[in-house]
Amino acid sequence: MLQNRIYRGEIVHKEQSHPSEHTPIIDQPLWDAVQAQLAGNAAERNSSARHRQPSLLAGLLFDGDGHRMTLSHAVKKGTRYRYYVSGSLITKDRTENAAALRIPAAEIEQRSSGPISRAQSSVAGGAS
């Protein structure tokens, strides 16, 4: 609604704005101020905590049955908990003996960051 150009006395057709026959309800300075506020809000949302927590191991983890593990999350009392979850748990396609896993992301990322850092250091040291 806040981006509907009809309130500016314009009509949009095929993504092009044209003057309409009715008078604008909102003047240009107010329209510009609202659009600037909306753009600022969008930038703030895109830089939120969920975007600052990369999925370091996405596509690299597999469960005991060879199913790819996918990043998932749950929110409880405003706190976001990230997990790597077996694909079979997500699709509900598992047997009783399936080795499906749900691992807290912070725990597995922390445990794997040390070996990965050492491996990167050794590769970088050997490349020079």
Long-range contacts (C-beta under 8 A, 24 or more apart in sequence): 2-34, 2-38, 3-35, 3-38, 7-31, 49-80, 50-80, 53-82, 53-105, 55-82, 55-105, 56-109, 56-112, 56-113, 57-84, 57-105, 57-108, 57-109, 57-112, 61-103, 61-108, 63-87, 63-88, 63-99, 63-100, 63-101, 64-99, 64-101, 65-98, 65-99, 65-100, 67-100, 69-101, 69-103, 71-105, 82-106, 84-108
